[in-house]
Amino acid sequence: TAGITQAPTSQILAAGRSMTLRCTQDMRHNAMYWYRQDLGLGLRLIHYSNTAGTTGKGEVPDGYSVSRANTDDFPLTLASAVPSQTSVYFCASSDSEATGELFFGEGSRLTVL
Amino acid sequence: GQNIDQPTEMTATEGAIVQINCTYQTSGFNGLFWYQQHAGEAPTFLSYNVLDGLEEKGRFSSFLSRSKGYSYLLLKELQMKDSASYLCAAMDSNYQLIWGAGTKLIIKP
């Protein structure tokens, strides 16, 4: 069972370049999320989507954009990467926005130089 | 503001019992969650408490006191594979999860 698939697993990116992190789930979950995880900090929500066609801003949305064209896919785009966006990015999904039982992808480690 | 506090690191011995504490302050409350995260891997869901009391699930138990804004995760009969970070998260009135920074648990033989 695939669950949630993220790509790429890791990437080194030059500052100023754009990058899209891909996330696909096969559980037909309504809600999807993008988090970043940095050493010493809790998971921070970047953007979320409660259902296909809708998105919302989380705690740290600046510099990131998302789209939710269908139930399965939730890509995260960095339009012009900066070194402070160096982080591990996790995509997650849940059956609904009202449940805290999230299923996470394996993460994408991004380094911006 | 909303906040989750949990210890940064704890050490325990294989076969022993360890309790990881978590205190939370949120705008409203819709549940307390514990996740396990092995180094380099994704977090995985462990437990959920919304009412006061203890929830037991095998070697792991989770306790909640809503009046004190307090939870703990109890791990019994520790095994080396329990070495991981344990993340506490509280859900606020808007169904947003507020995450703690995690407690790194080191198990020694």
Backbone of each chain as ProteinMPNN parsed JSONL, in Angstrom:
{"seq_chain_A": "TAGITQAPTSQILAAGRSMTLRCTQDMRHNAMYWYRQDLGLGLRLIHYSNTAGTTGKGEVPDGYSVSRANTDDFPLTLASAVPSQTSVYFCASSDSEATGELFFGEGSRLTVL", "coords_chain_A": {"N_chain_A": [[0.844, -1.194, 0.0], [0.633, 2.187, -0.901], [-0.022, 4.712, 0.303], [1.015, 7.762, 1.154], [2.941, 9.483, -1.123], [5.921, 11.198, -1.646], [7.915, 13.399, -3.633], [10.801, 15.16, -4.803], [12.973, 12.912, -2.863], [15.193, 14.113, -1.803], [16.83, 17.245, -2.392], [19.034, 19.609, -3.785], [19.174, 23.022, -4.136], [19.674, 25.995, -5.954], [19.709, 29.299, -4.681], [17.027, 31.461, -5.471], [16.031, 29.952, -7.526], [13.177, 28.09, -8.741], [10.997, 25.575, -7.408], [9.152, 22.564, -7.231], [7.59, 20.548, -4.932], [6.345, 17.345, -4.898], [3.326, 15.637, -4.012], [1.385, 12.854, -3.458], [-1.518, 11.028, -2.689], [-3.18, 7.926, -2.001], [-5.375, 7.265, -0.559], [-7.789, 8.422, -0.653], [-8.265, 10.573, 0.989], [-9.748, 13.513, 2.373], [-8.54, 15.828, 3.459], [-5.447, 17.551, 3.206], [-2.004, 18.371, 3.894], [0.858, 20.52, 4.192], [3.872, 20.505, 5.881], [6.745, 21.955, 7.472], [9.778, 20.856, 8.958], [12.06, 21.74, 11.3], [15.164, 21.669, 13.054], [14.821, 21.511, 16.526], [12.418, 22.793, 16.537], [8.831, 22.565, 16.506], [6.666, 20.77, 14.22], [5.68, 22.831, 11.582], [2.934, 24.296, 10.073], [2.462, 24.886, 6.677], [0.765, 25.198, 4.369], [-2.631, 24.173, 3.798], [-5.288, 21.942, 2.783], [-8.637, 21.433, 2.859], [-10.388, 20.107, 1.266], [-10.695, 18.944, -2.12], [-10.028, 21.5, -4.452], [-10.0, 23.611, -2.688], [-7.874, 25.667, -0.678], [-5.759, 26.68, 2.082], [-3.996, 29.015, 4.19], [-1.314, 28.285, 6.367], [0.685, 28.414, 9.307], [3.199, 29.363, 8.443], [3.225, 30.54, 5.634], [4.508, 32.199, 3.772], [6.303, 32.657, 0.76], [5.688, 30.255, -0.306], [3.461, 28.27, -2.33], [0.416, 26.503, -3.058], [-1.648, 24.028, -4.682], [-4.772, 22.385, -5.306], [-5.989, 20.488, -7.293], [-7.237, 18.073, -7.585], [-8.393, 15.218, -5.626], [-6.219, 13.59, -4.963], [-3.677, 14.804, -5.324], [-1.271, 17.188, -4.16], [0.638, 19.538, -4.659], [3.539, 21.445, -3.64], [4.902, 24.582, -4.133], [7.876, 26.434, -4.425], [8.509, 29.577, -5.283], [10.722, 31.256, -5.618], [13.453, 30.298, -4.33], [14.909, 30.63, -1.056], [17.7, 30.64, 1.27], [16.678, 30.25, 3.898], [14.608, 28.551, 3.554], [15.585, 26.058, 3.579], [15.061, 22.896, 4.737], [13.236, 20.077, 6.13], [10.552, 18.767, 4.463], [7.279, 17.758, 4.991], [4.535, 16.094, 3.691], [1.143, 15.497, 4.453], [-1.887, 13.668, 5.154], [-5.384, 13.449, 5.993], [-8.481, 11.934, 6.963], [-10.483, 13.805, 7.439], [-10.614, 17.38, 8.109], [-11.119, 17.628, 10.746], [-9.973, 15.67, 12.218], [-7.139, 14.626, 14.046], [-5.508, 12.588, 13.379], [-3.075, 12.033, 11.412], [-1.6, 11.014, 8.33], [1.596, 10.626, 7.216], [3.842, 11.511, 4.547], [7.116, 10.35, 3.449], [8.86, 12.429, 3.534], [10.678, 15.297, 2.247], [13.848, 16.356, 1.751], [15.171, 19.454, 1.577], [17.697, 21.548, 0.421], [18.789, 24.788, 0.238], [21.024, 26.748, -1.41]], "CA_chain_A": [[0.0, 0.0, 0.0], [1.517, 3.33, -1.041], [-0.3, 5.748, 1.286], [1.4, 9.074, 0.639], [4.226, 9.478, -1.809], [6.513, 12.505, -1.877], [9.085, 13.445, -4.506], [11.885, 14.204, -4.62], [13.359, 12.588, -1.497], [16.088, 15.191, -1.405], [17.159, 18.138, -3.497], [19.833, 20.795, -3.519], [18.625, 24.037, -5.037], [20.325, 27.308, -5.882], [18.822, 30.395, -4.277], [16.402, 32.159, -6.59], [15.389, 28.996, -8.421], [11.866, 27.594, -8.319], [10.988, 24.132, -7.13], [7.86, 22.008, -6.816], [7.6, 19.28, -4.22], [5.122, 16.629, -5.266], [2.7, 14.809, -2.979], [0.233, 12.1, -3.962], [-2.051, 10.033, -1.75], [-4.126, 6.994, -2.628], [-6.315, 6.865, 0.485], [-9.008, 9.211, -0.869], [-8.456, 11.483, 2.108], [-10.196, 14.844, 1.964], [-7.65, 16.898, 3.907], [-4.01, 17.38, 2.995], [-1.221, 19.389, 4.596], [2.301, 20.607, 4.036], [4.592, 20.966, 7.055], [8.194, 21.928, 7.479], [10.313, 20.461, 10.248], [13.402, 22.252, 11.519], [15.745, 21.203, 14.307], [14.464, 22.28, 17.712], [11.085, 23.386, 16.401], [7.764, 21.639, 16.165], [6.179, 20.835, 12.851], [4.982, 24.091, 11.296], [2.037, 24.143, 8.931], [2.704, 25.862, 5.613], [-0.54, 25.333, 3.71], [-3.476, 23.007, 3.938], [-6.459, 21.87, 1.909], [-9.652, 20.606, 3.519], [-11.035, 19.299, 0.248], [-10.234, 19.303, -3.459], [-10.507, 22.793, -4.933], [-9.836, 24.648, -1.668], [-6.601, 25.678, 0.047], [-5.684, 27.697, 3.116], [-2.661, 29.329, 4.688], [-0.986, 27.838, 7.702], [1.468, 29.293, 10.187], [4.363, 29.925, 7.749], [2.928, 30.374, 4.214], [5.216, 33.128, 2.882], [7.303, 32.062, -0.115], [5.171, 28.967, -0.764], [2.101, 28.218, -2.85], [-0.095, 25.147, -3.26], [-2.877, 23.87, -5.455], [-5.445, 21.097, -5.038], [-6.857, 20.311, -8.463], [-7.996, 16.835, -7.399], [-8.28, 14.691, -4.279], [-5.0, 12.832, -4.707], [-2.414, 15.518, -5.488], [-1.171, 18.452, -3.419], [2.019, 19.999, -4.833], [4.003, 22.655, -2.956], [5.838, 25.289, -4.998], [8.681, 27.546, -3.958], [8.664, 30.362, -6.509], [12.084, 31.77, -5.677], [13.937, 29.728, -3.068], [15.882, 31.345, -0.232], [18.352, 29.686, 2.19], [15.861, 29.963, 5.084], [13.666, 27.485, 3.212], [16.26, 24.788, 3.81], [14.262, 22.226, 5.755], [12.596, 18.825, 5.718], [9.146, 19.046, 4.196], [6.403, 16.6, 5.086], [3.148, 16.138, 3.256], [0.316, 14.619, 5.27], [-3.304, 13.675, 4.809], [-6.296, 12.894, 6.984], [-9.814, 11.694, 6.427], [-11.148, 15.107, 7.436], [-9.835, 18.403, 8.828], [-11.467, 17.58, 12.161], [-9.235, 14.61, 12.889], [-5.701, 14.862, 14.182], [-4.766, 11.401, 12.975], [-2.514, 12.332, 10.106], [-0.709, 10.057, 7.687], [2.659, 11.432, 6.646], [4.787, 10.999, 3.565], [8.449, 10.094, 3.974], [9.59, 13.693, 3.649], [11.572, 15.776, 1.196], [14.892, 17.185, 2.365], [15.534, 20.507, 0.624], [18.793, 22.436, 0.803], [18.878, 25.953, -0.639], [22.358, 27.343, -1.251]], "C_chain_A": [[0.874, 1.237, 0.0], [1.255, 4.365, 0.04], [-0.045, 7.11, 0.684], [2.787, 8.981, 0.057], [4.686, 10.9, -2.04], [7.701, 12.372, -2.821], [9.49, 14.899, -4.722], [12.149, 13.918, -3.143], [14.298, 13.649, -0.95], [16.475, 15.997, -2.629], [18.044, 19.257, -2.988], [19.475, 21.814, -4.585], [19.393, 25.342, -4.863], [19.299, 28.364, -5.491], [18.308, 31.127, -5.516], [15.712, 31.237, -7.58], [14.026, 28.591, -7.866], [11.91, 26.081, -8.19], [9.578, 23.712, -6.748], [8.086, 20.667, -6.15], [6.264, 18.594, -4.479], [4.627, 15.761, -4.115], [1.452, 14.173, -3.568], [-0.208, 11.093, -2.916], [-3.099, 9.17, -2.452], [-5.169, 6.514, -1.636], [-7.654, 7.59, 0.356], [-9.329, 10.111, 0.317], [-8.85, 12.864, 1.614], [-9.159, 15.919, 2.278], [-6.19, 16.549, 3.635], [-3.282, 18.587, 3.535], [0.233, 19.362, 4.122], [2.883, 21.215, 5.303], [6.073, 21.086, 6.716], [8.657, 21.588, 8.887], [11.77, 20.894, 10.32], [13.862, 21.864, 12.914], [15.332, 22.114, 15.467], [13.108, 22.938, 17.663], [10.061, 22.297, 16.134], [7.432, 21.718, 14.695], [5.405, 22.132, 12.661], [4.194, 23.949, 9.998], [2.266, 25.259, 7.927], [1.386, 26.204, 4.925], [-1.332, 24.056, 3.944], [-4.618, 23.082, 2.927], [-7.456, 20.927, 2.561], [-10.401, 19.707, 2.537], [-10.536, 19.774, -1.114], [-10.868, 20.624, -3.885], [-10.368, 23.925, -3.943], [-8.458, 24.529, -1.023], [-6.646, 26.772, 1.095], [-4.257, 27.883, 3.579], [-2.491, 28.824, 6.108], [-0.194, 28.894, 8.452], [2.587, 30.017, 9.433], [4.189, 29.828, 6.231], [3.809, 31.177, 3.257], [6.308, 32.416, 2.087], [6.875, 30.731, -0.699], [3.777, 29.133, -1.362], [1.714, 26.761, -3.077], [-1.299, 25.192, -4.186], [-3.469, 22.51, -5.121], [-6.493, 20.899, -6.138], [-7.731, 19.066, -8.345], [-7.738, 16.303, -5.994], [-6.891, 14.168, -3.974], [-3.729, 13.674, -4.623], [-2.416, 16.867, -4.781], [0.272, 18.945, -3.523], [2.299, 21.304, -4.1], [5.07, 23.304, -3.823], [6.551, 26.395, -4.244], [9.008, 28.363, -5.201], [10.09, 30.849, -6.695], [12.749, 31.419, -4.35], [14.969, 30.634, -2.392], [16.484, 30.354, 0.772], [17.518, 29.334, 3.424], [14.781, 28.903, 4.8], [14.336, 26.103, 3.222], [15.576, 24.097, 4.978], [13.903, 20.825, 5.263], [11.11, 19.1, 5.599], [8.354, 17.743, 4.223], [5.027, 16.947, 4.55], [2.372, 15.153, 4.118], [-1.12, 14.684, 4.788], [-4.106, 13.12, 5.975], [-7.677, 12.784, 6.367], [-10.634, 12.987, 6.386], [-10.302, 16.084, 8.232], [-10.086, 18.343, 10.322], [-10.768, 16.462, 12.91], [-7.751, 14.937, 12.944], [-4.875, 13.637, 13.87], [-4.314, 11.6, 11.54], [-1.634, 11.183, 9.629], [0.319, 10.875, 6.914], [3.38, 10.703, 5.518], [6.165, 10.888, 4.194], [9.325, 11.341, 4.061], [10.458, 13.998, 2.446], [12.568, 16.718, 1.845], [15.386, 18.172, 1.329], [16.636, 21.366, 1.203], [18.882, 23.546, -0.228], [20.209, 26.657, -0.378], [22.441, 28.729, -1.879]], "O_chain_A": [[1.781, 1.337, 0.826], [2.204, 4.861, 0.648], [-0.787, 7.566, -0.187], [3.702, 8.453, 0.688], [3.936, 11.722, -2.568], [8.405, 11.363, -2.811], [8.631, 15.776, -4.814], [11.612, 14.601, -2.271], [14.21, 14.036, 0.215], [16.452, 15.499, -3.754], [17.833, 19.787, -1.897], [19.47, 21.513, -5.779], [19.717, 25.736, -3.743], [18.15, 28.314, -5.929], [19.046, 31.376, -6.468], [14.898, 31.688, -8.386], [13.76, 28.733, -6.672], [12.751, 25.407, -8.786], [8.888, 24.427, -6.021], [8.695, 19.765, -6.726], [5.199, 19.184, -4.303], [5.419, 15.222, -3.343], [0.579, 14.855, -4.104], [0.614, 10.391, -2.328], [-3.799, 9.618, -3.361], [-5.786, 5.469, -1.843], [-8.552, 7.386, 1.174], [-10.493, 10.38, 0.616], [-8.365, 13.334, 0.584], [-8.922, 16.814, 1.467], [-5.761, 15.409, 3.812], [-3.84, 19.681, 3.63], [0.756, 18.326, 3.712], [2.463, 22.283, 5.75], [6.584, 20.424, 5.812], [8.03, 21.969, 9.875], [12.602, 20.476, 9.515], [13.057, 21.746, 13.837], [15.477, 23.334, 15.393], [12.685, 23.573, 18.629], [10.389, 21.238, 15.599], [7.871, 22.636, 14.001], [4.567, 22.486, 13.49], [4.727, 23.535, 8.968], [2.264, 26.437, 8.284], [0.958, 27.358, 4.908], [-0.773, 23.003, 4.247], [-4.875, 24.117, 2.313], [-7.153, 19.756, 2.79], [-10.972, 18.686, 2.919], [-10.016, 20.883, -1.239], [-12.066, 20.844, -3.71], [-10.588, 25.084, -4.296], [-7.94, 23.426, -0.845], [-7.469, 27.684, 1.015], [-3.41, 27.011, 3.382], [-3.396, 28.92, 6.937], [-0.376, 30.095, 8.258], [2.895, 31.166, 9.75], [4.942, 29.096, 5.588], [3.857, 30.878, 2.064], [7.124, 31.679, 2.64], [7.601, 30.137, -1.496], [3.014, 30.011, -0.961], [2.572, 25.898, -3.263], [-1.883, 26.247, -4.434], [-2.757, 21.596, -4.705], [-7.69, 21.108, -5.943], [-8.818, 18.999, -8.919], [-6.945, 16.882, -5.251], [-6.425, 14.286, -2.841], [-2.792, 13.296, -3.919], [-3.41, 17.593, -4.794], [1.048, 18.788, -2.579], [1.42, 22.154, -3.957], [6.039, 22.65, -4.207], [5.935, 27.183, -3.526], [9.718, 27.881, -6.084], [10.608, 30.851, -7.812], [12.624, 32.152, -3.369], [15.775, 31.299, -3.043], [15.858, 29.345, 1.095], [17.64, 28.226, 3.945], [14.123, 28.424, 5.723], [13.699, 25.1, 2.902], [15.516, 24.643, 6.08], [14.221, 20.442, 4.137], [10.486, 19.608, 6.53], [8.71, 16.763, 3.568], [4.436, 17.964, 4.913], [2.889, 14.094, 4.472], [-1.522, 15.626, 4.105], [-3.576, 12.412, 6.832], [-7.995, 13.451, 5.382], [-11.377, 13.238, 5.437], [-9.383, 15.681, 8.945], [-9.342, 18.947, 11.094], [-10.952, 16.32, 14.119], [-7.186, 15.466, 11.986], [-3.661, 13.641, 14.074], [-5.061, 11.369, 10.59], [-1.011, 10.48, 10.425], [-0.029, 11.703, 6.072], [3.515, 9.48, 5.519], [6.361, 11.287, 5.341], [10.423, 11.289, 4.615], [10.91, 13.105, 1.729], [12.194, 17.743, 2.414], [15.957, 17.776, 0.313], [16.534, 21.853, 2.329], [19.033, 23.286, -1.421], [20.479, 27.103, 0.737], [23.493, 29.366, -1.833]]}, "seq_chain_B": "GQNIDQPTEMTATEGAIVQINCTYQTSGFNGLFWYQQHAGEAPTFLSYNVLDGLEEKGRFSSFLSRSKGYSYLLLKELQMKDSASYLCAAMDSNYQLIWGAGTKLIIKP", "coords_chain_B": {"N_chain_B": [[-1.065, 33.204, 23.627], [-0.637, 30.185, 21.688], [0.748, 27.138, 22.785], [3.018, 24.421, 23.196], [4.693, 22.385, 25.466], [7.361, 20.224, 26.015], [9.816, 17.904, 27.253], [13.181, 18.164, 25.977], [14.945, 16.026, 25.646], [15.264, 12.643, 26.756], [16.525, 9.924, 28.701], [16.514, 6.41, 29.023], [16.443, 3.042, 30.33], [16.703, -0.109, 28.718], [13.933, -2.28, 28.969], [12.827, -0.945, 31.11], [10.505, 1.583, 32.426], [9.195, 4.566, 31.052], [8.129, 7.958, 31.301], [6.809, 10.483, 29.377], [6.255, 13.807, 29.477], [3.846, 16.383, 28.691], [2.772, 19.649, 28.322], [0.138, 21.894, 27.531], [-1.167, 24.824, 25.908], [-3.898, 26.081, 24.472], [-6.198, 27.693, 22.204], [-9.222, 26.869, 22.861], [-10.057, 23.35, 22.702], [-9.603, 20.293, 21.122], [-8.601, 17.783, 21.393], [-5.756, 15.655, 22.163], [-2.725, 14.56, 20.878], [-0.335, 11.995, 20.254], [2.656, 11.281, 18.583], [5.072, 9.144, 17.048], [8.406, 9.404, 15.965], [10.926, 8.085, 14.203], [14.421, 8.581, 13.677], [15.123, 10.349, 10.758], [12.825, 9.544, 9.532], [9.238, 9.522, 8.803], [6.709, 11.034, 10.921], [4.567, 8.934, 12.905], [1.283, 8.095, 13.862], [0.385, 7.627, 17.261], [-1.397, 7.851, 19.525], [-4.541, 9.134, 20.835], [-6.26, 11.408, 22.822], [-9.195, 12.731, 24.14], [-10.903, 12.949, 26.213], [-10.621, 13.147, 29.81], [-8.277, 11.045, 31.46], [-6.827, 7.732, 31.234], [-5.582, 6.118, 28.38], [-4.977, 2.996, 27.143], [-2.748, 1.171, 25.142], [-1.458, -1.544, 24.345], [1.974, -1.688, 24.993], [2.131, 0.985, 25.248], [0.744, 3.875, 26.795], [-1.497, 6.631, 27.166], [-2.174, 9.64, 28.843], [-4.529, 12.107, 29.912], [-5.229, 15.297, 31.274], [-7.499, 17.644, 31.198], [-8.149, 19.891, 32.704], [-5.744, 20.631, 33.782], [-4.228, 21.052, 31.573], [-2.494, 19.083, 30.563], [-0.635, 16.231, 29.596], [0.583, 12.876, 29.375], [2.808, 10.453, 27.967], [3.228, 7.089, 28.386], [5.612, 4.626, 28.361], [6.123, 1.246, 28.493], [8.17, -1.596, 29.429], [10.534, -1.114, 27.886], [12.016, -1.16, 24.67], [14.834, -1.435, 22.454], [14.085, -0.519, 19.976], [12.324, 1.469, 20.557], [13.653, 3.8, 20.722], [13.47, 6.995, 19.68], [11.946, 10.053, 18.508], [9.323, 11.655, 20.277], [6.365, 13.152, 19.598], [4.221, 15.624, 20.753], [0.978, 16.87, 20.284], [-1.595, 19.276, 20.192], [-5.003, 19.857, 19.444], [-6.683, 22.721, 18.395], [-9.548, 24.958, 18.778], [-10.183, 25.554, 16.175], [-9.571, 23.305, 14.827], [-6.909, 23.095, 14.218], [-3.717, 21.673, 14.415], [-1.411, 22.03, 17.0], [1.944, 21.784, 17.45], [4.4, 20.264, 19.564], [7.992, 20.518, 20.05], [9.069, 18.05, 20.233], [10.265, 15.126, 21.971], [13.273, 13.626, 22.371], [13.94, 10.33, 22.793], [16.241, 8.303, 24.293], [17.332, 5.06, 24.433], [19.071, 2.94, 26.515], [21.124, -0.002, 26.693]], "CA_chain_B": [[-0.647, 32.427, 22.479], [-0.758, 28.739, 21.792], [2.064, 26.615, 23.096], [3.19, 23.046, 23.677], [5.995, 22.184, 26.09], [7.758, 18.863, 26.343], [11.276, 17.889, 27.423], [13.938, 18.014, 24.73], [15.578, 14.712, 25.562], [15.203, 11.777, 27.932], [17.267, 8.665, 28.57], [15.954, 5.334, 29.834], [17.109, 1.757, 30.166], [15.931, -1.188, 28.114], [13.139, -3.038, 29.924], [12.26, -0.057, 32.127], [9.328, 2.38, 32.097], [9.492, 5.994, 30.957], [6.961, 8.828, 31.146], [7.13, 11.722, 28.665], [5.222, 14.782, 29.809], [3.527, 17.422, 27.718], [1.772, 20.625, 28.754], [-0.342, 22.627, 26.356], [-2.063, 25.971, 26.038], [-4.502, 26.299, 23.161], [-7.495, 28.38, 22.143], [-10.125, 25.738, 22.707], [-9.365, 22.059, 22.73], [-10.31, 19.208, 20.435], [-7.898, 16.506, 21.494], [-4.311, 15.63, 22.351], [-2.214, 13.483, 20.034], [1.071, 11.62, 20.343], [3.237, 10.669, 17.405], [6.439, 8.653, 17.151], [9.191, 9.683, 14.761], [12.293, 7.591, 14.196], [15.35, 9.49, 12.998], [15.123, 10.28, 9.305], [11.576, 8.977, 9.025], [8.031, 10.324, 8.992], [5.951, 10.775, 12.149], [3.444, 8.003, 12.812], [0.299, 8.306, 14.917], [0.397, 6.67, 18.363], [-2.559, 7.861, 20.407], [-5.441, 10.281, 20.832], [-7.077, 11.57, 24.023], [-10.037, 13.918, 24.158], [-11.489, 12.967, 27.556], [-9.665, 12.91, 30.881], [-8.039, 9.674, 31.843], [-5.76, 6.95, 30.637], [-5.885, 5.245, 27.261], [-3.902, 2.022, 27.051], [-2.644, 0.497, 23.845], [-0.272, -2.385, 24.42], [3.024, -1.186, 25.89], [2.023, 2.44, 25.314], [-0.471, 4.447, 27.366], [-1.484, 8.085, 27.154], [-3.038, 10.207, 29.876], [-4.917, 13.503, 29.689], [-5.972, 16.085, 32.245], [-7.856, 18.88, 30.508], [-8.141, 21.018, 33.645], [-4.343, 21.016, 34.004], [-3.528, 21.234, 30.298], [-1.365, 18.175, 30.772], [-0.721, 14.869, 29.089], [1.839, 12.135, 29.331], [2.905, 9.189, 27.238], [3.924, 6.118, 29.222], [6.109, 3.497, 27.593], [6.545, 0.171, 29.389], [9.009, -2.667, 28.862], [11.211, -0.43, 26.788], [12.844, -1.914, 23.735], [15.754, -0.554, 21.741], [13.392, 0.082, 18.835], [11.544, 2.619, 21.027], [14.483, 4.994, 20.574], [12.807, 7.819, 18.666], [11.367, 11.285, 19.055], [7.89, 11.554, 20.535], [5.793, 14.47, 19.344], [2.927, 15.918, 21.366], [0.253, 17.88, 19.506], [-2.948, 19.565, 20.664], [-5.873, 20.424, 18.413], [-7.411, 23.851, 18.968], [-10.966, 25.052, 18.438], [-10.29, 25.629, 14.712], [-9.085, 22.017, 14.335], [-5.508, 23.202, 13.843], [-2.813, 20.981, 15.32], [-0.266, 22.772, 17.518], [2.932, 20.736, 17.71], [5.594, 20.461, 20.36], [9.251, 20.298, 19.329], [9.421, 16.641, 20.31], [11.173, 14.617, 22.993], [14.132, 12.551, 21.859], [14.102, 9.286, 23.803], [17.403, 7.446, 24.063], [17.25, 3.825, 25.207], [20.385, 2.328, 26.718], [21.014, -1.419, 27.05]], "C_chain_B": [[-0.803, 30.952, 22.729], [0.633, 28.134, 21.923], [2.0, 25.17, 23.565], [4.584, 22.938, 24.267], [6.209, 20.709, 26.395], [9.274, 18.841, 26.461], [11.979, 17.611, 26.102], [14.47, 16.602, 24.564], [15.42, 13.962, 26.871], [15.991, 10.503, 27.644], [16.647, 7.64, 29.497], [16.665, 4.027, 29.49], [16.166, 0.729, 29.557], [15.219, -2.001, 29.195], [12.446, -2.189, 30.975], [10.996, 0.629, 31.615], [9.758, 3.841, 32.007], [8.197, 6.765, 30.726], [7.405, 10.132, 30.498], [5.962, 12.678, 28.873], [5.044, 15.834, 28.726], [2.492, 18.364, 28.349], [1.391, 21.476, 27.553], [-1.197, 23.809, 26.766], [-2.608, 26.24, 24.638], [-5.791, 27.095, 23.292], [-8.544, 27.324, 21.844], [-9.339, 24.441, 22.65], [-10.224, 20.994, 22.061], [-9.497, 17.928, 20.413], [-6.399, 16.666, 21.588], [-3.776, 14.374, 21.658], [-0.737, 13.238, 20.334], [1.481, 10.896, 19.064], [4.644, 10.191, 17.742], [7.165, 8.957, 15.85], [10.605, 9.144, 14.938], [13.145, 8.523, 13.346], [15.309, 9.273, 11.484], [13.84, 9.747, 8.689], [10.405, 9.929, 9.289], [7.418, 10.06, 10.364], [4.841, 9.767, 11.892], [2.574, 8.163, 14.053], [0.387, 7.207, 15.971], [-0.927, 6.658, 19.121], [-3.3, 9.182, 20.34], [-6.231, 10.266, 22.129], [-7.922, 12.829, 23.86], [-10.757, 14.058, 25.5], [-10.401, 12.684, 28.588], [-9.503, 11.423, 31.148], [-6.951, 9.033, 31.023], [-6.29, 6.081, 29.51], [-4.708, 4.303, 27.092], [-3.941, 1.314, 25.716], [-1.36, -0.31, 23.858], [0.73, -1.848, 25.418], [2.935, 0.323, 26.083], [0.692, 2.855, 25.935], [-0.359, 5.958, 27.286], [-2.552, 8.588, 28.115], [-3.335, 11.663, 29.551], [-5.621, 14.061, 30.916], [-6.262, 17.429, 31.594], [-7.795, 20.077, 31.446], [-6.721, 21.518, 33.891], [-3.598, 21.288, 32.704], [-2.312, 20.332, 30.214], [-1.658, 16.801, 30.202], [0.612, 14.18, 29.321], [1.681, 10.878, 28.501], [3.76, 8.261, 28.086], [4.337, 4.935, 28.356], [6.646, 2.453, 28.565], [7.417, -0.819, 28.641], [9.787, -2.157, 27.65], [12.087, -1.377, 25.98], [13.731, -0.935, 22.976], [15.053, 0.159, 20.586], [12.507, 1.259, 19.241], [12.369, 3.909, 21.005], [13.953, 5.798, 19.393], [12.479, 9.158, 19.308], [9.877, 11.097, 19.194], [7.31, 12.962, 20.504], [4.417, 14.564, 19.984], [2.263, 17.003, 20.53], [-1.145, 18.037, 20.079], [-3.744, 20.216, 19.542], [-6.714, 21.536, 19.029], [-8.853, 23.893, 18.458], [-11.207, 25.153, 16.935], [-9.792, 24.351, 14.036], [-7.685, 22.115, 13.755], [-4.673, 22.454, 14.876], [-1.649, 21.898, 15.695], [0.737, 21.732, 18.0], [4.015, 21.178, 18.693], [6.827, 20.144, 19.533], [9.711, 18.854, 19.383], [10.386, 16.329, 21.433], [11.967, 13.462, 22.402], [14.379, 11.563, 22.989], [15.256, 8.384, 23.405], [17.284, 6.25, 24.992], [18.643, 3.202, 25.289], [20.219, 0.878, 27.147], [21.256, -1.638, 28.543]], "O_chain_B": [[-1.069, 30.522, 23.852], [1.576, 28.563, 21.258], [1.056, 24.755, 24.238], [5.557, 23.354, 23.638], [5.344, 20.041, 26.961], [9.955, 19.661, 25.844], [11.453, 16.922, 25.229], [14.447, 16.048, 23.465], [15.439, 14.552, 27.951], [16.106, 10.068, 26.498], [16.293, 7.959, 30.632], [17.386, 3.93, 28.497], [14.972, 0.712, 29.856], [15.819, -2.365, 30.207], [11.554, -2.681, 31.666], [10.486, 0.317, 30.539], [10.587, 4.299, 32.793], [7.288, 6.29, 30.045], [8.287, 10.813, 31.02], [4.828, 12.389, 28.492], [5.958, 16.132, 27.957], [1.46, 17.915, 28.849], [2.212, 21.742, 26.675], [-1.854, 23.805, 27.807], [-1.854, 26.588, 23.729], [-6.394, 27.156, 24.364], [-8.727, 26.933, 20.691], [-8.112, 24.443, 22.56], [-11.399, 20.818, 22.384], [-9.671, 17.087, 19.532], [-5.836, 17.672, 21.155], [-4.306, 13.276, 21.832], [0.011, 14.17, 20.63], [0.768, 10.037, 18.545], [5.318, 10.756, 18.604], [6.609, 8.79, 14.765], [11.387, 9.677, 15.724], [12.654, 9.167, 12.419], [15.445, 8.149, 11.002], [13.767, 9.522, 7.481], [10.559, 10.983, 9.906], [7.59, 8.972, 10.915], [4.247, 9.739, 10.814], [3.082, 8.345, 15.16], [0.455, 6.021, 15.646], [-1.514, 5.598, 19.339], [-2.784, 10.194, 19.867], [-6.805, 9.243, 22.5], [-7.404, 13.879, 23.479], [-11.17, 15.154, 25.877], [-9.387, 12.059, 28.279], [-10.458, 10.65, 31.074], [-6.256, 9.679, 30.239], [-7.305, 5.399, 29.653], [-3.572, 4.746, 26.919], [-4.996, 0.914, 25.223], [-0.306, 0.169, 23.439], [0.381, -1.578, 26.567], [3.581, 0.879, 26.971], [-0.351, 2.269, 25.645], [0.742, 6.508, 27.332], [-3.659, 8.054, 28.195], [-2.499, 12.366, 28.984], [-6.478, 13.413, 31.517], [-5.365, 18.26, 31.456], [-7.425, 21.171, 31.022], [-6.519, 22.698, 34.176], [-2.444, 21.714, 32.736], [-1.226, 20.773, 29.836], [-2.769, 16.281, 30.308], [1.647, 14.835, 29.446], [0.591, 10.324, 28.354], [4.882, 8.605, 28.459], [3.501, 4.318, 27.696], [7.528, 2.75, 29.371], [7.415, -0.883, 27.412], [9.699, -2.703, 26.55], [12.782, -2.246, 26.508], [13.414, 0.25, 22.869], [15.385, 1.298, 20.257], [11.993, 1.972, 18.38], [11.833, 4.99, 21.246], [13.985, 5.34, 18.251], [12.708, 9.364, 20.5], [9.235, 10.467, 18.354], [7.706, 13.837, 21.273], [3.562, 13.702, 19.785], [2.923, 17.955, 20.113], [-1.801, 17.051, 20.414], [-3.215, 21.029, 18.784], [-7.375, 21.336, 20.048], [-9.311, 22.967, 17.787], [-12.309, 24.871, 16.466], [-9.614, 24.317, 12.819], [-7.308, 21.316, 12.898], [-4.902, 22.589, 16.078], [-0.988, 22.468, 14.828], [0.422, 20.902, 18.853], [4.483, 22.316, 18.655], [6.727, 19.572, 18.448], [10.635, 18.467, 18.668], [11.218, 17.157, 21.804], [11.402, 12.45, 21.987], [14.956, 11.915, 24.017], [15.257, 7.781, 22.331], [17.149, 6.413, 26.205], [19.3, 2.969, 24.274], [19.285, 0.551, 27.88], [21.201, -2.772, 29.017]]}, "name": "protein", "num_of_chains": 2, "seq": "TAGITQAPTSQILAAGRSMTLRCTQDMRHNAMYWYRQDLGLGLRLIHYSNTAGTTGKGEVPDGYSVSRANTDDFPLTLASAVPSQTSVYFCASSDSEATGELFFGEGSRLTVLGQNIDQPTEMTATEGAIVQINCTYQTSGFNGLFWYQQHAGEAPTFLSYNVLDGLEEKGRFSSFLSRSKGYSYLLLKELQMKDSASYLCAAMDSNYQLIWGAGTKLIIKP"}
